[in-house]
Amino acid sequence: MNKQKTVLDIQNMYANGDKITMLTAYDYPFARLMDQQGVDMILVGDSVGCVVAGYDNTLPVTMEDILYHTRAVVRGTQQALVVADMPFLSYQIDEREACLNAGRLIKNGGAHAVKLEGGTNMAATIAAIVNMDIPVVGHIGLTPQSIHRMGGYKVQGRRDKQAQQLLADAKAVEQAGAFALVLEGIPADLARQITAALSIPTIGIGAGVNCSGQVLVIHDILGLCEKYSPKFVKVYANLAPVIGAAIGEYLSEVRSGVFPSEEHSFK
Ligand code: KIV
């Protein structure tokens, strides 16, 4: 059995120049499968709201949702570092509430670290959580909880001023004590510059190859999100038709009386 990874292992990987792998998971079976494949970090993302609960965006996701899914993921994990996402309104009001909610994700959820969205504006909050010895992953660029400010899911940092702001945000998150930073939906060259300017690993999603690691949403790479697939997603297995066909076969076998056969019945 592989030993449980810690923040120190992630820091060592970064120091050695090893690419860091991260995937989202929301339940026990997927966590087990990716843990067995050796994924470095599992993110219990608030993307659960879109890919599991069917909301249009991540804003309705609650602390209770993330706690429930984090517990399931932790039970399926033996070696990966589990990062729980802080949902909208769980950390933006004030530092005290942010610390309390981060603590709940560790104490009641079993997560090893938390992630929150924001740069300079969230630096004090990140520092307060880190000060409680809770490891934090930052997240800047296309931050889905800011959908209404951004006017949709749009690539961020294409203009010079915005790029400068993102660089300042990245440095503020590092300075606040985050041990890693997710860069989402920004030009690859800007991600390269930010990565070069930091001494913590960057984890890219739609941010090109020059990040210290990559994260994707598990339902996206398995072809289970037919509603919306961003350009940065690579579909490694198209499971929707496979699952659809299996369900269709079950329905027709029940209707025709083929299932259950003797093999699946008790004497
Ligand atoms: O919620 C999520 O899945 C995320 C990743 C896309 C980084 O925040």
py3Dmol code that shows the C-alpha trace and the ligand (Angstrom):
import py3Dmol

protein = """\
ATOM      1  CA  MET A   1       0.000   0.000   0.000  1.00  0.00           C
ATOM      2  CA  ASN A   2       1.335   3.450  -0.930  1.00  0.00           C
ATOM      3  CA  LYS A   3       1.774   5.923   1.893  1.00  0.00           C
ATOM      4  CA  GLN A   4      -0.590   8.869   2.228  1.00  0.00           C
ATOM      5  CA  LYS A   5       0.794  11.912   0.385  1.00  0.00           C
ATOM      6  CA  THR A   6       1.211  15.146   2.293  1.00  0.00           C
ATOM      7  CA  VAL A   7       1.852  18.746   1.372  1.00  0.00           C
ATOM      8  CA  LEU A   8       5.575  17.985   1.840  1.00  0.00           C
ATOM      9  CA  ASP A   9       5.401  15.355  -0.915  1.00  0.00           C
ATOM     10  CA  ILE A  10       3.794  17.893  -3.258  1.00  0.00           C
ATOM     11  CA  GLN A  11       6.518  20.404  -2.380  1.00  0.00           C
ATOM     12  CA  ASN A  12       9.193  17.759  -3.040  1.00  0.00           C
ATOM     13  CA  MET A  13       7.656  16.904  -6.407  1.00  0.00           C
ATOM     14  CA  TYR A  14       7.747  20.599  -7.286  1.00  0.00           C
ATOM     15  CA  ALA A  15      11.369  20.921  -6.134  1.00  0.00           C
ATOM     16  CA  ASN A  16      12.328  17.890  -8.268  1.00  0.00           C
ATOM     17  CA  GLY A  17      10.506  19.269 -11.309  1.00  0.00           C
ATOM     18  CA  ASP A  18       8.016  16.355 -11.359  1.00  0.00           C
ATOM     19  CA  LYS A  19       4.630  17.201 -12.885  1.00  0.00           C
ATOM     20  CA  ILE A  20       1.823  17.119 -10.321  1.00  0.00           C
ATOM     21  CA  THR A  21      -1.409  15.340 -11.249  1.00  0.00           C
ATOM     22  CA  MET A  22      -4.797  16.310  -9.892  1.00  0.00           C
ATOM     23  CA  LEU A  23      -8.346  15.225 -10.780  1.00  0.00           C
ATOM     24  CA  THR A  24     -11.707  16.022  -9.276  1.00  0.00           C
ATOM     25  CA  ALA A  25     -13.743  13.323  -7.571  1.00  0.00           C
ATOM     26  CA  TYR A  26     -16.993  13.494  -5.655  1.00  0.00           C
ATOM     27  CA  ASP A  27     -17.612   9.903  -4.616  1.00  0.00           C
ATOM     28  CA  TYR A  28     -16.027   6.705  -3.294  1.00  0.00           C
ATOM     29  CA  PRO A  29     -15.772   4.649  -6.530  1.00  0.00           C
ATOM     30  CA  PHE A  30     -14.110   7.366  -8.619  1.00  0.00           C
ATOM     31  CA  ALA A  31     -11.788   8.328  -5.738  1.00  0.00           C
ATOM     32  CA  ARG A  32     -10.728   4.671  -5.405  1.00  0.00           C
ATOM     33  CA  LEU A  33     -10.079   4.286  -9.130  1.00  0.00           C
ATOM     34  CA  MET A  34      -7.918   7.393  -9.413  1.00  0.00           C
ATOM     35  CA  ASP A  35      -6.171   6.720  -6.106  1.00  0.00           C
ATOM     36  CA  GLN A  36      -5.226   3.246  -7.365  1.00  0.00           C
ATOM     37  CA  GLN A  37      -3.801   4.855 -10.530  1.00  0.00           C
ATOM     38  CA  GLY A  38      -1.582   7.038  -8.335  1.00  0.00           C
ATOM     39  CA  VAL A  39      -3.098  10.500  -8.781  1.00  0.00           C
ATOM     40  CA  ASP A  40      -1.208  12.971  -6.552  1.00  0.00           C
ATOM     41  CA  MET A  41      -4.117  15.160  -5.433  1.00  0.00           C
ATOM     42  CA  ILE A  42      -7.886  14.737  -5.558  1.00  0.00           C
ATOM     43  CA  LEU A  43     -10.005  17.872  -5.592  1.00  0.00           C
ATOM     44  CA  VAL A  44     -13.536  17.624  -4.226  1.00  0.00           C
ATOM     45  CA  GLY A  45     -14.500  20.536  -6.439  1.00  0.00           C
ATOM     46  CA  ASP A  46     -17.585  22.673  -6.250  1.00  0.00           C
ATOM     47  CA  SER A  47     -17.900  21.605  -9.908  1.00  0.00           C
ATOM     48  CA  VAL A  48     -19.929  18.834  -8.224  1.00  0.00           C
ATOM     49  CA  GLY A  49     -22.806  21.320  -8.538  1.00  0.00           C
ATOM     50  CA  CYS A  50     -22.591  21.220 -12.340  1.00  0.00           C
ATOM     51  CA  VAL A  51     -21.478  17.675 -13.149  1.00  0.00           C
ATOM     52  CA  VAL A  52     -23.356  15.774 -10.426  1.00  0.00           C
ATOM     53  CA  ALA A  53     -26.222  17.983  -9.251  1.00  0.00           C
ATOM     54  CA  GLY A  54     -27.021  19.479 -12.675  1.00  0.00           C
ATOM     55  CA  TYR A  55     -26.921  23.178 -11.703  1.00  0.00           C
ATOM     56  CA  ASP A  56     -25.930  25.716 -14.377  1.00  0.00           C
ATOM     57  CA  ASN A  57     -23.058  27.011 -12.250  1.00  0.00           C
ATOM     58  CA  THR A  58     -21.260  26.346  -8.950  1.00  0.00           C
ATOM     59  CA  LEU A  59     -22.951  29.062  -6.883  1.00  0.00           C
ATOM     60  CA  PRO A  60     -25.708  26.935  -5.270  1.00  0.00           C
ATOM     61  CA  VAL A  61     -23.214  24.409  -3.812  1.00  0.00           C
ATOM     62  CA  THR A  62     -23.254  24.383   0.002  1.00  0.00           C
ATOM     63  CA  MET A  63     -20.832  23.447   2.777  1.00  0.00           C
ATOM     64  CA  GLU A  64     -23.018  20.414   3.493  1.00  0.00           C
ATOM     65  CA  ASP A  65     -22.658  19.280  -0.142  1.00  0.00           C
ATOM     66  CA  ILE A  66     -18.856  19.551  -0.039  1.00  0.00           C
ATOM     67  CA  LEU A  67     -18.669  17.873   3.377  1.00  0.00           C
ATOM     68  CA  TYR A  68     -20.768  14.920   2.189  1.00  0.00           C
ATOM     69  CA  HIS A  69     -18.722  14.432  -0.993  1.00  0.00           C
ATOM     70  CA  THR A  70     -15.393  14.949   0.798  1.00  0.00           C
ATOM     71  CA  ARG A  71     -16.189  12.199   3.296  1.00  0.00           C
ATOM     72  CA  ALA A  72     -17.020   9.802   0.443  1.00  0.00           C
ATOM     73  CA  VAL A  73     -13.794  10.681  -1.415  1.00  0.00           C
ATOM     74  CA  VAL A  74     -11.634  10.344   1.705  1.00  0.00           C
ATOM     75  CA  ARG A  75     -13.065   6.851   2.309  1.00  0.00           C
ATOM     76  CA  GLY A  76     -11.968   5.869  -1.202  1.00  0.00           C
ATOM     77  CA  THR A  77      -8.468   7.280  -0.876  1.00  0.00           C
ATOM     78  CA  GLN A  78      -5.304   5.690   0.494  1.00  0.00           C
ATOM     79  CA  GLN A  79      -2.477   7.703  -1.028  1.00  0.00           C
ATOM     80  CA  ALA A  80      -3.736  10.898  -2.692  1.00  0.00           C
ATOM     81  CA  LEU A  81      -3.868  14.264  -0.934  1.00  0.00           C
ATOM     82  CA  VAL A  82      -7.533  15.283  -0.715  1.00  0.00           C
ATOM     83  CA  VAL A  83      -8.319  18.975  -1.248  1.00  0.00           C
ATOM     84  CA  ALA A  84     -11.845  20.173  -0.433  1.00  0.00           C
ATOM     85  CA  ASP A  85     -13.178  23.173  -2.346  1.00  0.00           C
ATOM     86  CA  MET A  86     -14.671  26.000  -0.290  1.00  0.00           C
ATOM     87  CA  PRO A  87     -18.092  26.756  -1.797  1.00  0.00           C
ATOM     88  CA  PHE A  88     -19.482  30.220  -2.572  1.00  0.00           C
ATOM     89  CA  LEU A  89     -20.338  32.186   0.608  1.00  0.00           C
ATOM     90  CA  SER A  90     -18.344  29.877   2.869  1.00  0.00           C
ATOM     91  CA  TYR A  91     -15.282  32.182   2.983  1.00  0.00           C
ATOM     92  CA  GLN A  92     -16.088  35.562   1.425  1.00  0.00           C
ATOM     93  CA  ILE A  93     -18.001  37.171   4.326  1.00  0.00           C
ATOM     94  CA  ASP A  94     -15.230  37.395   6.907  1.00  0.00           C
ATOM     95  CA  GLU A  95     -12.063  35.639   7.987  1.00  0.00           C
ATOM     96  CA  ARG A  96     -13.623  34.104  11.085  1.00  0.00           C
ATOM     97  CA  GLU A  97     -16.322  32.335   9.083  1.00  0.00           C
ATOM     98  CA  ALA A  98     -13.746  31.303   6.469  1.00  0.00           C
ATOM     99  CA  CYS A  99     -11.524  29.755   9.166  1.00  0.00           C
ATOM    100  CA  LEU A 100     -14.467  27.969  10.740  1.00  0.00           C
ATOM    101  CA  ASN A 101     -15.604  26.508   7.417  1.00  0.00           C
ATOM    102  CA  ALA A 102     -12.065  25.522   6.384  1.00  0.00           C
ATOM    103  CA  GLY A 103     -11.744  23.809   9.760  1.00  0.00           C
ATOM    104  CA  ARG A 104     -15.016  21.925   9.228  1.00  0.00           C
ATOM    105  CA  LEU A 105     -13.749  20.547   5.908  1.00  0.00           C
ATOM    106  CA  ILE A 106     -10.686  19.182   7.705  1.00  0.00           C
ATOM    107  CA  LYS A 107     -12.346  18.095  10.961  1.00  0.00           C
ATOM    108  CA  ASN A 108     -15.720  16.824   9.715  1.00  0.00           C
ATOM    109  CA  GLY A 109     -14.839  16.095   6.080  1.00  0.00           C
ATOM    110  CA  GLY A 110     -11.424  14.521   6.563  1.00  0.00           C
ATOM    111  CA  ALA A 111      -9.797  16.665   3.835  1.00  0.00           C
ATOM    112  CA  HIS A 112      -6.062  17.329   3.987  1.00  0.00           C
ATOM    113  CA  ALA A 113      -6.259  20.836   2.497  1.00  0.00           C
ATOM    114  CA  VAL A 114      -8.791  23.365   1.219  1.00  0.00           C
ATOM    115  CA  LYS A 115      -9.020  25.425  -1.964  1.00  0.00           C
ATOM    116  CA  LEU A 116     -10.559  28.838  -2.412  1.00  0.00           C
ATOM    117  CA  GLU A 117     -10.944  31.258  -5.302  1.00  0.00           C
ATOM    118  CA  GLY A 118      -9.455  34.753  -5.340  1.00  0.00           C
ATOM    119  CA  GLY A 119      -6.167  36.636  -5.408  1.00  0.00           C
ATOM    120  CA  THR A 120      -5.166  39.861  -3.691  1.00  0.00           C
ATOM    121  CA  ASN A 121      -8.731  40.242  -2.378  1.00  0.00           C
ATOM    122  CA  MET A 122      -8.487  36.886  -0.554  1.00  0.00           C
ATOM    123  CA  ALA A 123      -4.870  37.101   0.661  1.00  0.00           C
ATOM    124  CA  ALA A 124      -5.784  37.960   4.262  1.00  0.00           C
ATOM    125  CA  THR A 125      -8.312  35.113   4.350  1.00  0.00           C
ATOM    126  CA  ILE A 126      -5.771  32.626   2.987  1.00  0.00           C
ATOM    127  CA  ALA A 127      -3.231  33.805   5.582  1.00  0.00           C
ATOM    128  CA  ALA A 128      -5.774  33.376   8.394  1.00  0.00           C
ATOM    129  CA  ILE A 129      -6.576  29.794   7.323  1.00  0.00           C
ATOM    130  CA  VAL A 130      -2.880  28.923   6.859  1.00  0.00           C
ATOM    131  CA  ASN A 131      -2.272  30.373  10.320  1.00  0.00           C
ATOM    132  CA  MET A 132      -4.569  27.635  11.673  1.00  0.00           C
ATOM    133  CA  ASP A 133      -2.203  25.079  10.066  1.00  0.00           C
ATOM    134  CA  ILE A 134      -4.667  24.257   7.331  1.00  0.00           C
ATOM    135  CA  PRO A 135      -2.913  23.940   3.963  1.00  0.00           C
ATOM    136  CA  VAL A 136      -4.515  26.103   1.262  1.00  0.00           C
ATOM    137  CA  VAL A 137      -4.580  25.863  -2.529  1.00  0.00           C
ATOM    138  CA  GLY A 138      -5.334  29.189  -4.238  1.00  0.00           C
ATOM    139  CA  HIS A 139      -7.293  29.541  -7.488  1.00  0.00           C
ATOM    140  CA  ILE A 140      -7.097  32.525  -9.865  1.00  0.00           C
ATOM    141  CA  GLY A 141      -7.942  33.347 -13.479  1.00  0.00           C
ATOM    142  CA  LEU A 142     -11.297  32.028 -14.638  1.00  0.00           C
ATOM    143  CA  THR A 143     -12.814  31.583 -11.191  1.00  0.00           C
ATOM    144  CA  PRO A 144     -16.253  29.991 -11.683  1.00  0.00           C
ATOM    145  CA  GLN A 145     -17.711  31.561  -8.508  1.00  0.00           C
ATOM    146  CA  SER A 146     -17.158  34.978 -10.186  1.00  0.00           C
ATOM    147  CA  ILE A 147     -19.322  34.051 -13.196  1.00  0.00           C
ATOM    148  CA  HIS A 148     -21.531  37.131 -12.845  1.00  0.00           C
ATOM    149  CA  ARG A 149     -18.588  39.549 -12.637  1.00  0.00           C
ATOM    150  CA  MET A 150     -16.839  37.861 -15.598  1.00  0.00           C
ATOM    151  CA  GLY A 151     -20.045  37.798 -17.666  1.00  0.00           C
ATOM    152  CA  GLY A 152     -19.681  34.064 -18.361  1.00  0.00           C
ATOM    153  CA  TYR A 153     -16.883  31.514 -18.441  1.00  0.00           C
ATOM    154  CA  LYS A 154     -14.342  33.544 -20.409  1.00  0.00           C
ATOM    155  CA  VAL A 155     -10.554  33.293 -20.728  1.00  0.00           C
ATOM    156  CA  GLN A 156      -9.014  35.826 -18.317  1.00  0.00           C
ATOM    157  CA  GLY A 157      -5.799  37.846 -18.600  1.00  0.00           C
ATOM    158  CA  ARG A 158      -5.723  38.414 -22.352  1.00  0.00           C
ATOM    159  CA  ARG A 159      -5.318  42.162 -21.904  1.00  0.00           C
ATOM    160  CA  ASP A 160      -2.132  43.578 -20.427  1.00  0.00           C
ATOM    161  CA  LYS A 161      -3.737  45.191 -17.375  1.00  0.00           C
ATOM    162  CA  GLN A 162      -5.637  42.007 -16.503  1.00  0.00           C
ATOM    163  CA  ALA A 163      -2.467  39.938 -16.967  1.00  0.00           C
ATOM    164  CA  GLN A 164      -0.555  42.241 -14.596  1.00  0.00           C
ATOM    165  CA  GLN A 165      -3.366  41.914 -12.046  1.00  0.00           C
ATOM    166  CA  LEU A 166      -3.243  38.114 -12.287  1.00  0.00           C
ATOM    167  CA  LEU A 167       0.516  38.152 -11.725  1.00  0.00           C
ATOM    168  CA  ALA A 168      -0.014  40.351  -8.652  1.00  0.00           C
ATOM    169  CA  ASP A 169      -2.813  38.008  -7.488  1.00  0.00           C
ATOM    170  CA  ALA A 170      -0.548  34.967  -7.856  1.00  0.00           C
ATOM    171  CA  LYS A 171       2.197  36.622  -5.793  1.00  0.00           C
ATOM    172  CA  ALA A 172      -0.322  37.683  -3.127  1.00  0.00           C
ATOM    173  CA  VAL A 173      -1.631  34.104  -2.833  1.00  0.00           C
ATOM    174  CA  GLU A 174       1.915  32.759  -2.525  1.00  0.00           C
ATOM    175  CA  GLN A 175       2.822  35.451   0.019  1.00  0.00           C
ATOM    176  CA  ALA A 176      -0.295  34.565   2.038  1.00  0.00           C
ATOM    177  CA  GLY A 177       1.053  31.030   2.468  1.00  0.00           C
ATOM    178  CA  ALA A 178      -0.818  28.903  -0.074  1.00  0.00           C
ATOM    179  CA  PHE A 179       1.147  25.756  -0.964  1.00  0.00           C
ATOM    180  CA  ALA A 180      -0.152  25.559  -4.547  1.00  0.00           C
ATOM    181  CA  LEU A 181      -2.135  27.675  -6.971  1.00  0.00           C
ATOM    182  CA  VAL A 182      -4.723  26.632  -9.560  1.00  0.00           C
ATOM    183  CA  LEU A 183      -4.509  28.714 -12.753  1.00  0.00           C
ATOM    184  CA  GLU A 184      -7.730  28.363 -14.708  1.00  0.00           C
ATOM    185  CA  GLY A 185      -8.617  29.654 -18.176  1.00  0.00           C
ATOM    186  CA  ILE A 186      -5.690  31.962 -18.868  1.00  0.00           C
ATOM    187  CA  PRO A 187      -3.345  32.216 -21.884  1.00  0.00           C
ATOM    188  CA  ALA A 188      -0.565  29.615 -21.816  1.00  0.00           C
ATOM    189  CA  ASP A 189       2.153  32.264 -21.986  1.00  0.00           C
ATOM    190  CA  LEU A 190       0.768  34.130 -18.964  1.00  0.00           C
ATOM    191  CA  ALA A 191       0.598  30.836 -17.037  1.00  0.00           C
ATOM    192  CA  ARG A 192       4.244  30.237 -17.961  1.00  0.00           C
ATOM    193  CA  GLN A 193       5.210  33.702 -16.646  1.00  0.00           C
ATOM    194  CA  ILE A 194       3.252  33.238 -13.414  1.00  0.00           C
ATOM    195  CA  THR A 195       4.753  29.770 -12.890  1.00  0.00           C
ATOM    196  CA  ALA A 196       8.248  31.174 -13.388  1.00  0.00           C
ATOM    197  CA  ALA A 197       7.583  34.024 -10.953  1.00  0.00           C
ATOM    198  CA  LEU A 198       6.414  31.766  -8.088  1.00  0.00           C
ATOM    199  CA  SER A 199       8.120  29.340  -5.758  1.00  0.00           C
ATOM    200  CA  ILE A 200       4.975  27.265  -5.201  1.00  0.00           C
ATOM    201  CA  PRO A 201       3.545  24.863  -7.807  1.00  0.00           C
ATOM    202  CA  THR A 202       0.901  26.033 -10.272  1.00  0.00           C
ATOM    203  CA  ILE A 203      -1.802  23.563 -11.275  1.00  0.00           C
ATOM    204  CA  GLY A 204      -3.257  24.437 -14.654  1.00  0.00           C
ATOM    205  CA  ILE A 205      -6.697  23.897 -16.115  1.00  0.00           C
ATOM    206  CA  GLY A 206      -6.970  25.581 -19.481  1.00  0.00           C
ATOM    207  CA  ALA A 207      -3.626  27.261 -18.794  1.00  0.00           C
ATOM    208  CA  GLY A 208      -1.257  25.397 -21.124  1.00  0.00           C
ATOM    209  CA  VAL A 209       1.575  22.981 -20.547  1.00  0.00           C
ATOM    210  CA  ASN A 210       4.005  25.205 -18.651  1.00  0.00           C
ATOM    211  CA  CYS A 211       2.358  24.798 -15.244  1.00  0.00           C
ATOM    212  CA  SER A 212       3.803  22.609 -12.497  1.00  0.00           C
ATOM    213  CA  GLY A 213       0.837  20.236 -12.811  1.00  0.00           C
ATOM    214  CA  GLN A 214      -2.630  19.830 -14.306  1.00  0.00           C
ATOM    215  CA  VAL A 215      -6.166  19.326 -13.016  1.00  0.00           C
ATOM    216  CA  LEU A 216      -9.314  18.322 -14.910  1.00  0.00           C
ATOM    217  CA  VAL A 217     -12.864  17.421 -13.951  1.00  0.00           C
ATOM    218  CA  ILE A 218     -13.292  13.630 -13.983  1.00  0.00           C
ATOM    219  CA  HIS A 219     -16.708  13.706 -15.666  1.00  0.00           C
ATOM    220  CA  ASP A 220     -15.183  15.812 -18.474  1.00  0.00           C
ATOM    221  CA  ILE A 221     -12.320  13.432 -19.257  1.00  0.00           C
ATOM    222  CA  LEU A 222     -14.709  10.467 -19.239  1.00  0.00           C
ATOM    223  CA  GLY A 223     -17.145  12.061 -21.686  1.00  0.00           C
ATOM    224  CA  LEU A 224     -19.950  12.297 -19.149  1.00  0.00           C
ATOM    225  CA  CYS A 225     -20.683  16.016 -19.669  1.00  0.00           C
ATOM    226  CA  GLU A 226     -22.535  16.171 -22.947  1.00  0.00           C
ATOM    227  CA  LYS A 227     -24.051  19.571 -22.059  1.00  0.00           C
ATOM    228  CA  TYR A 228     -20.819  21.567 -22.153  1.00  0.00           C
ATOM    229  CA  SER A 229     -17.212  20.687 -22.979  1.00  0.00           C
ATOM    230  CA  PRO A 230     -14.630  23.501 -22.869  1.00  0.00           C
ATOM    231  CA  LYS A 231     -11.726  23.626 -25.360  1.00  0.00           C
ATOM    232  CA  PHE A 232      -9.216  22.706 -22.652  1.00  0.00           C
ATOM    233  CA  VAL A 233     -10.873  19.358 -21.912  1.00  0.00           C
ATOM    234  CA  LYS A 234      -9.450  16.202 -23.454  1.00  0.00           C
ATOM    235  CA  VAL A 235     -11.912  13.312 -23.467  1.00  0.00           C
ATOM    236  CA  TYR A 236      -9.864  10.197 -22.645  1.00  0.00           C
ATOM    237  CA  ALA A 237     -12.853   7.822 -22.743  1.00  0.00           C
ATOM    238  CA  ASN A 238     -16.291   8.467 -24.172  1.00  0.00           C
ATOM    239  CA  LEU A 239     -18.327   6.638 -21.555  1.00  0.00           C
ATOM    240  CA  ALA A 240     -21.772   8.208 -22.067  1.00  0.00           C
ATOM    241  CA  PRO A 241     -22.712   5.923 -25.006  1.00  0.00           C
ATOM    242  CA  VAL A 242     -21.215   2.880 -23.222  1.00  0.00           C
ATOM    243  CA  ILE A 243     -23.287   3.551 -20.078  1.00  0.00           C
ATOM    244  CA  GLY A 244     -26.366   4.398 -22.168  1.00  0.00           C
ATOM    245  CA  ALA A 245     -26.072   1.095 -24.063  1.00  0.00           C
ATOM    246  CA  ALA A 246     -25.689  -0.925 -20.829  1.00  0.00           C
ATOM    247  CA  ILE A 247     -28.787   0.722 -19.345  1.00  0.00           C
ATOM    248  CA  GLY A 248     -30.705   0.155 -22.589  1.00  0.00           C
ATOM    249  CA  GLU A 249     -29.761  -3.554 -22.598  1.00  0.00           C
ATOM    250  CA  TYR A 250     -30.893  -3.948 -18.967  1.00  0.00           C
ATOM    251  CA  LEU A 251     -34.238  -2.302 -19.731  1.00  0.00           C
ATOM    252  CA  SER A 252     -34.891  -4.522 -22.722  1.00  0.00           C
ATOM    253  CA  GLU A 253     -33.841  -7.711 -20.866  1.00  0.00           C
ATOM    254  CA  VAL A 254     -36.199  -6.882 -17.970  1.00  0.00           C
ATOM    255  CA  ARG A 255     -39.025  -6.136 -20.380  1.00  0.00           C
ATOM    256  CA  SER A 256     -38.469  -9.372 -22.337  1.00  0.00           C
ATOM    257  CA  GLY A 257     -37.975 -11.542 -19.219  1.00  0.00           C
ATOM    258  CA  VAL A 258     -34.358 -12.455 -20.107  1.00  0.00           C
ATOM    259  CA  PHE A 259     -33.170 -10.901 -16.834  1.00  0.00           C
ATOM    260  CA  PRO A 260     -32.979 -12.246 -14.182  1.00  0.00           C
ATOM    261  CA  SER A 261     -31.965 -15.670 -15.479  1.00  0.00           C
ATOM    262  CA  GLU A 262     -31.339 -18.684 -13.184  1.00  0.00           C
ATOM    263  CA  GLU A 263     -27.735 -17.501 -12.813  1.00  0.00           C
ATOM    264  CA  HIS A 264     -28.943 -14.368 -11.047  1.00  0.00           C
ATOM    265  CA  SER A 265     -31.661 -16.049  -8.970  1.00  0.00           C
ATOM    266  CA  PHE A 266     -31.614 -17.983  -5.652  1.00  0.00           C
ATOM    267  CA  LYS A 267     -32.723 -21.651  -5.302  1.00  0.00           C
TER     268      LYS A 267
END
"""
ligand_1 = """\
8
KIV
O -14.480 22.845 -8.758
C -13.583 22.437 -9.511
O -13.651 21.352 -10.093
C -12.424 23.295 -9.696
C -11.439 22.879 -10.736
C -12.014 23.106 -12.068
C -10.119 23.537 -10.569
O -12.288 24.286 -9.065
"""
view = py3Dmol.view(width=600, height=400)
view.addModel(protein, "pdb")
view.setStyle({"model": 0}, {"cartoon": {"style": "trace"}})
view.addModel(ligand_1, "xyz")
view.setStyle({"model": 1}, {"stick": {}})
view.zoomTo()
view.show()
